[in-house]
Amino acid sequence: MKVNVPVTEEQHAAADAEHSRVAKSQKRFCASVADRIEAGETLSGYEREWAAAALRHVGATISEERPRPAGKPAKLPDFELVLEFIVMTRHQSVSKNDAYERLAEEHGVSVTAVKKRLGLGNDPEAVARREEINSVLHVLGQPPI
């Protein structure tokens, strides 16, 4: 059992207020140390150690790899992907998970992108996509995905 974990709404409100108070205090301390450094004032031993630790932490979080732009979104074929998926899963006895992975590798996208294009998921866009795919499959005499 965890101790000092808020349970009731009042306890959550009190914990939120305490967190906010501490965060504001820490922000004021950071600003005051920065102001004193800029003014050329002498720092106490604690302030000097704190500033050194803060700078080491910031330095340690700097990435040595150049950030890459996200690039344009991948363009997956619409029904070609569906047909490939159906052929793999219904005629080549490939499991759905293996089919997702193969299609993702073949098209150079993530498994999530393949699943999204196939209309898998519960968000409104996925549901609409799945209904569209399944209506075409119905016309072709195929069971739904």
Secondary structure per residue as TSV (DSSP state, phi and psi in degrees):
chain	resnum	aa	ss	phi	psi
A	1	M	-	360.0	132.2
A	2	K	-	-79.7	141.9
A	3	V	S	-103.0	146.4
A	4	N	S	64.2	31.3
A	5	V	-	-100.3	123.9
A	6	P	-	-60.4	139.1
A	7	V	-	-120.2	-50.7
A	8	T	S	-85.3	166.2
A	9	E	H	-60.6	-38.8
A	10	E	H	-64.7	-40.9
A	11	Q	H	-66.3	-38.9
A	12	H	H	-64.0	-43.3
A	13	A	H	-62.5	-41.8
A	14	A	H	-66.2	-41.9
A	15	A	H	-65.7	-39.6
A	16	D	H	-63.1	-42.9
A	17	A	H	-63.7	-41.7
A	18	E	H	-65.8	-43.1
A	19	H	H	-60.2	-44.5
A	20	S	H	-61.7	-43.1
A	21	R	H	-61.3	-45.5
A	22	V	H	-66.1	-42.9
A	23	A	H	-61.8	-43.5
A	24	K	H	-62.9	-40.5
A	25	S	H	-63.4	-42.4
A	26	Q	H	-65.9	-38.9
A	27	K	H	-62.8	-42.8
A	28	R	H	-61.8	-41.8
A	29	F	H	-63.0	-45.7
A	30	C	H	-58.3	-46.4
A	31	A	H	-64.3	-38.9
A	32	S	H	-68.8	-38.6
A	33	V	H	-65.6	-43.2
A	34	A	H	-61.8	-42.3
A	35	D	H	-62.3	-41.3
A	36	R	H	-67.8	-36.9
A	37	I	H	-65.7	-46.3
A	38	E	H	-61.4	-35.4
A	39	A	T	-79.4	-7.1
A	40	G	T	77.3	17.0
A	41	E	-	-76.6	155.6
A	42	T	-	-77.1	133.4
A	43	L	-	-92.7	151.6
A	44	S	-	-70.0	167.9
A	45	G	H	-58.8	-42.4
A	46	Y	H	-64.4	-45.8
A	47	E	H	-62.7	-39.1
A	48	R	H	-64.8	-45.6
A	49	E	H	-63.6	-40.9
A	50	W	H	-64.2	-46.6
A	51	A	H	-61.1	-41.9
A	52	A	H	-63.5	-43.9
A	53	A	H	-64.5	-40.3
A	54	A	H	-64.4	-43.2
A	55	L	H	-66.4	-38.1
A	56	R	H	-63.3	-41.4
A	57	H	H	-63.0	-46.9
A	58	V	H	-61.0	-44.3
A	59	G	H	-62.8	-37.7
A	60	A	H	-68.3	-25.4
A	61	T	T	-87.5	-3.4
A	62	I	-	-75.1	124.8
A	63	S	-	-75.2	140.4
A	64	E	S	-89.6	-7.8
A	65	E	S	-97.5	137.0
A	66	R	-	-68.1	131.6
A	67	P	-	-66.9	141.6
A	68	R	-	-104.6	142.7
A	69	P	-	-67.4	153.1
A	70	A	-	-64.1	-30.0
A	71	G	-	80.9	175.5
A	72	K	S	-79.1	151.9
A	73	P	-	-65.1	146.9
A	74	A	-	-67.0	144.0
A	75	K	-	-105.2	106.0
A	76	L	-	-93.4	141.2
A	77	P	-	-66.3	143.0
A	78	D	H	-68.7	-86.7
A	79	F	H	-80.6	-17.0
A	80	E	H	-60.8	-40.8
A	81	L	H	-63.8	-42.5
A	82	V	H	-61.5	-45.3
A	83	L	H	-63.7	-42.2
A	84	E	H	-60.4	-42.4
A	85	F	H	-62.6	-44.3
A	86	I	H	-64.9	-44.4
A	87	V	I	-60.3	-45.5
A	88	M	I	-62.7	-48.4
A	89	T	I	-81.4	-29.4
A	90	R	I	-103.9	-23.6
A	91	H	I	-117.3	-20.0
A	92	Q	S	-110.9	5.0
A	93	S	-	55.5	36.6
A	94	V	-	-90.0	137.5
A	95	S	-	-66.8	157.3
A	96	K	H	-59.6	-44.0
A	97	N	H	-62.4	-41.6
A	98	D	H	-64.5	-38.7
A	99	A	H	-63.6	-43.4
A	100	Y	H	-57.6	-46.3
A	101	E	H	-65.8	-43.3
A	102	R	H	-63.1	-44.2
A	103	L	H	-65.2	-39.4
A	104	A	H	-62.7	-44.3
A	105	E	H	-66.1	-43.2
A	106	E	H	-61.8	-38.1
A	107	H	H	-98.5	-0.2
A	108	G	T	67.4	37.7
A	109	V	S	-131.2	177.7
A	110	S	-	-82.2	161.2
A	111	V	H	-60.8	-37.1
A	112	T	H	-60.7	-40.8
A	113	A	H	-63.8	-39.9
A	114	V	H	-64.3	-47.5
A	115	K	H	-61.5	-39.4
A	116	K	H	-63.9	-42.7
A	117	R	H	-65.9	-31.1
A	118	L	T	-80.4	-2.9
A	119	G	T	80.7	26.1
A	120	L	-	-90.9	138.3
A	121	G	S	129.6	174.0
A	122	N	S	-113.1	-1.4
A	123	D	S	-70.8	156.9
A	124	P	H	-56.3	-37.3
A	125	E	H	-64.2	-43.0
A	126	A	H	-67.0	-40.3
A	127	V	H	-62.8	-44.6
A	128	A	H	-63.1	-41.7
A	129	R	H	-62.8	-45.9
A	130	R	H	-62.2	-41.0
A	131	E	H	-63.2	-40.3
A	132	E	H	-63.0	-46.3
A	133	I	H	-62.8	-46.2
A	134	N	H	-66.8	-30.9
A	135	S	H	-67.7	-37.9
A	136	V	H	-67.2	-42.3
A	137	L	H	-62.7	-36.5
A	138	H	H	-62.6	-43.1
A	139	V	H	-62.1	-34.3
A	140	L	T	-83.3	-0.6
A	141	G	T	77.1	23.5
A	142	Q	-	-105.8	147.3
A	143	P	-	-68.0	158.8
A	144	P	-	-67.0	163.6
A	145	I	-	-67.6	360.0
